[in-house]
Amino acid sequence: MAPVLSPLRSSPLRVSWARNEKDLLRAQRLRALAFGFSPPDTPEHLVIPEQDRFDPFARHLIVTDTNREICVGTYRILDYRGAQRAGGFYTATEFDISPLSPFLEHTAELGRSAVHPDYRSGGVIALLWAALARILMKEEIRYLMGCASCDLTDPSLDLDRIYTYLRTQAWGEDSLMVFPYRHYPCLFRPGQEASPPVLPPLLKGYVRLGAKILGEASHDPVFQTADFPVWLSVGETSGRYARHFFRSGRTHRNPIPS
């Protein structure tokens, strides 16, 4: 399995595409573990995989710990052609995305990001983002779309403060606003935005890159999350965070597999 990119030779972590059903199954089992559908100590081969109808039409990045031979990170990428075969984007199951129709041909959807509980120090997600940067540069994808989830069972997250922060710091253009099918109500509380709230790591990363939030949250009762619609114009990525990942994507020697 050819790597998308590899970190330092001393690291056991390798990033690659899921090439076959076995690789995909490992990614799906990791998702089930990371999303709390299986106890954390469940052996990989006993985890019931988390899967949906979009998986067969998407590409899946996986991070493997070569010392333990387990999948420790994954990211799903569904491009426009894959979405056509799948009957649409996953985001369209939660939101009416018709305002984005003129841009979808050049859009890739990111989703099902998962990191093994033992590997959440930041290194795995950094590898996934660096690999993603290489893919974006190779394929000239102009826009990224997805759902950024807030865990409704996490007491450390204040959804009203998160919503207020997003409204004032990362809100998208009115013409691009999408509409949730299962609206999750959040209160806008002006005056709190000066003190940034605790954000889920993925949502925080998107905002740092310059992503925009395209409207109200959608309630996902299966995952017990409030999902915000995220939109990123790749040409408008901003700040040191973006430069770090896109520089990482350029400097690794290993080719992106076709």
N, C-alpha and C positions, 0 to 999 in steps of 0.2 A: 504494500500500500504506500504509494509515493506521498511524501509529506507535502502539505501546502507550504509550510515553513517550519524550521526547527529552531529552538532556542539554543543556548550555549551547549556545547557537547557534553558538559558535565551534568546537564539536566536530563532526567529520565522522561520529561514530557515531550510529546510529539503531536503535532496538529496535522490532520489529514481529512480527506473526504471519506464518508461512509461509502464503501465501494460495492457492498453486497448486502444481502438480507441479514447476515450475521452481524455486520457492523451496525446496521440500522437498529437491530434488536437491542444491541448494547446501548445505543443512544436512547432508545425508548425506555429501557429499564432504568437508566440513570435519571431520566425525567421523572419517572414514577417515584424514585427514591428522593430526588431533590424537591419534588412538589409535595412530599409528605403522604403519598399514597401507600408507601411501605415503610415499616420501621427502619430506622437508620442502620441497624446492625444486620439487616437481611442480606445474606450472600447474593451476589449479583445474579447467579443463575436461578435463584428462587423468586426474584422480583417479577411481578406481573407487569408487563410493559404498558406504558402510557402511550396511546397512539390515536390518530384521527385520520379522516379521509384525505387530508392534504399531504400526509407523509410520503406516499408513493410518487408524488409529482414534484417534490422539493428536493433540494440538495441539503446534505447534513454535514456540517463540520464537527469533527470529534477530536477531543484531546485524550491521548492515551498515556498512562503512566507505564512505561515499558518495564519498569522493575516489578510492578505488581500485575501487569497485563490486565488492567481494568480501564474502563472509560470513565474519565473524571470531569469532562466538560463537553458540552454540545451546543450547537446553534443551528437553527433551521433557516434556510434561505429559499424563498419561493419567488421566482421571477415571473414576468408577465406570461411567457409561454407556458410555464408550469401551471400558473393560475388558470389559464384558459382550459387546460386539460382537466384541472380539478373542479371546474365549474365556478371559479372565482377565487378571491383571496380570503384567507381566514378572517382578516379584519372586517370584511363585509358581512360576516355572520353576527358581528356585534354592533356594527355601525352602518348607516346609509352613507356610503362613500362616493355617491354619484358626483359631488362637487370636484372630486379628484380625477374623474374620467379622462380629461384631456392629457393627463400626465402618466397614466398607468402603464402605457406601453414601455416607458423608460424607468419603471419602478421595480424595486425588489422589496419583498416583505421579509422582515426579520421576526423570528418567533421561537418559542419553545427553548429559550435560553436556560441552561441548567448547569450547575456546578456541584460536584460531589461534596457532601458536608465536611469531609476531611481536607478539602482543598480550597477553602474560601478566603484565603489570605489576599487574593487579588491577582496572583500570577496566572491562573488558568483563564480568567476572563480577559486579561491583557493579551494572552496569546491568541484567543479567539478574535479579539478586535484587530490585532495586527494582521492576522490571516485575512480577515474581512477587508481590511484596507487594501491588501494586494489584489483581492478579487475585484473590488470596485475600480481600481486603476486599470486592470486588464480588460474588464468588460464594459467600461464606460457607462456604468449605471448612474443615472442622474439623481434619482430620488430613493430614499429609504422610507419604509412605512412599517408600522407595527403597533402593538398594544403594550403599554408599560403598566405592569400590575402593581397594585398596593394590596398587601395581604390584610384582609379584614379581621383576621384573628390575631394580628400582631399589635399588642398594646402600646408599643413604642411609636406607632404611626398615628399622627393626628391628621385625618383626611381633610378637615376644614382648613387647617394651616397649609397643608400641601396644596390644596386647590387654590387658596388665596395667593400663595407664592407663585404657582404656575400662571395664574391669571395676570399677575403683574410683571413676571420676569420672562415668560416663555410662551406667551399666547400667540397663536397664529393669526393670519389674515382672515377677515370676515368671509371673504369669497371662498375660502378653502374649508370652512367649518363643516364637520360631519356630525351626524346625529345618532345617538345611541338608541338601540331598540329596547334595552332594559336600563333605563336611566338610574344611576346611583346618585342621589342628591347630596351635594356638598354645599356648605355655607361659605359665602364670600365675606371675609372679615377684614376690611381695610384697616391698616395700621399695624398688622402683624407681620407684614412682608419684610420689614427691616431686619428681623431675626429669622434667618433661614431655618425651616423645619428639617427634621430628620426625613430624608428621602430614601426609598429603596435603592440599592446600589445601581441597578440597571437604569432606572429613571434618572438618577443623578448623573450617570454617564451620558445619557442622551442629551440632557440639558447642557452639560458642559461642552458637548460637541456642537451645540447651536441648534438642536432640534426644537421644533415648535409643537405645542399641544393644540390639537385642532378641535377643541370643544369639551363638552361635559363627559364625565366618566360613565362607563357601562358596567353593569353588575354581572359578574360571572358566578352563578350559584354553584357550579361544579367545583371550581377552584377556590371559591370563597374569596374573590378578589374584586376590587374596583379597578377597571382598566381604562387608562387614558389613551386616546388616539395620538400617536406620535408621527411626525412628518419631518424628514430631514432632507434638505437640498444639499447634495454632496458638495457642490461647488461653493457652498456658503458655510462649510464647517468652520468653527471659530476657535481661537485660543490655543494655549499651550497644550491642552489635552488632545486636541485634534492633530496638532503638529507632531506630537509624540507618536501617535499610532500610525499616521501616514508615513512618517519617517521610518518607523519600524517595518512597515510593509515594504518599503523600498530597499532596505539594507540587507534583508535576508536573501541568501543566494538560491535557495531551493525553488524550483519552478512550481507554479500553481498547476495541478493536474487538470487536464481538460475533461 
